[in-house]
Amino acid sequence: MMSRTVNIGDRSAGSRQDREGGFTLIEVLVAFMIIALTVTMALRVLAEGAAWARRGPAQSSRIEEAASVMDGLLADRHLQPGDTSGAFTDGARWRARIVDVTTLLMPQAPARLLRIEVFTDEASRTPLLVTIATGSRR
């Protein structure tokens, strides 16, 4: 009969087996943190997508109305440089800026070149629509 001696102070063999069988608390917490961050980012992306989906039709409508404003300005045969403003059908304000760019681009041109910009509101710095049109010299 063989006898086996177990040293009570030596736990290295048994404790190694215990560690290999599961995860530590730190590993579990890190995994939960990674999952939480991933879910948070996914929800943020979904929320931004929903916001864009809600704004899409309104922005499309705004562009159509700005195009209508632009058409009205282009129909004026005596278009002069300056600013003008008004309101869209939903009550939001629009602003148009007409700038004579003839001297910058072609000083000897027989007709004026006008840059027309339509902005979505009074404070907007980025135009919604921009075009170049000709105007008669006066």
Secondary structure as UniProt FT lines:
FT   TURN            8..9
FT   HELIX           12..20
FT   HELIX           25..75
FT   TURN            77..78
FT   STRAND          82..87
FT   TURN            89..90
FT   STRAND          93..100
FT   HELIX           102..105
FT   TURN            107..108
FT   STRAND          112..119
FT   TURN            122..123
FT   STRAND          129..135
//
